[in-house]
Amino acid sequence: MVKKQSTSIMKKRKNEAFWGWVFFAPTLIGLLILNIIPIFQTIYQSFFQTGAFGKGNEFVGFDNYTQLFSDVEVWRSLLNTILYTLMEVPTSIIIALILAVLLNRKMKGRSFYRTIYFLPMVAAPAAVAMVWRWLYNSEFGLLNHILQFIGLKPVNWISNPNIALVSVAIVGIWSVIGYNMVLFLAGLQEIPGDYYEAASIDGAGSIRQFFHITVPLISPTMFFVTITRVIGAMQVFDVIYMMIDNTNPALPSTRSLVYLFYEYSFIEGNRGYGSTIVVLLLAIIMIITVIQNKAQKKWVNYN
């Protein structure tokens, strides 16, 4: 009897394991085909130079990497990418957290406001970029009309090299606030209300509750949002591509590493050097991610 029960349990476990792999297989196959294999192909391609007229590959060893470290445009694009990340990530997280706290309370139209703030995440990036490009237009854009109405001079939002990257970062911030807000809302709803009730009885105000209860208990969500947004911001391309033309004088001041990869790989046809740029970006993202994982032990509260 005991033997039959153990055999039945073993069959049940094997059946569960089989269906577990069946449901997991599509994700695993997709990860291999779309992520892991292309990474190794890119690293392999970085040791080659595309042949004449885009045909054939010539092995050049570390020549692409030697060129990379002496290429001024690469380091300028890297600086632009880092500056964009520093502007987009902290600002979007702070605004999203404040909105999430406000919309986590009981209030009229709460679902409507949540939907409105999340809409930019649903909209196509091309459509978002074109709308903001119209808003930024130096001649008939809405923002300059407002400035002129209040007696100020119009601004070249996306053609002035000094402020073009800031203008692009504003679009990026606006686009991701809704997504970050939804993640923070999920984290806030996991915090027991008893903590806030006890703090209110002890005389703690809203601001003190926010910094001593909300922030520590939502820190795991903040860490997840931070690490994913840094990775996303370091790969910025679509907003810059749609808003900044090739003839725009602000292009050198806004060009990201991914944009530079696009230029070398798809415009100049030098896929080997373009792959080298991607390997550099991959290495930088990995280093930043490792540092974030080490640092999170000091500020993330998992209790």
Secondary structure, DSSP 8 states (H G I E B T S, - for coil): -HHHHHHHHHHHHHHHHHHHHHHHHHHHHHHIIIIIHHHHHHHHHTTEEE-GGG-SEEE-TTHHHHHHHT-HHHHHHHHHHHHHHHHHHHHHHHHHHHHHHHHTS--TTHHHHHHHHHHHHHS-HHHHHHHHHHHH-TTT-HHHHHHHHTT-----TTT-TTTHHHHHHHHHHHHHHHHHHHHHHHHHTTS-HHHHHHHHHTT--HHHHIIIIIHHHHHHHHHHHHHHHHHHHHT--HHHHHHS-TT-TTHHHH--HHHHHHIIIIIS--HHHHHHHHHHHHHHHHHHHHHHHHHHHHH----
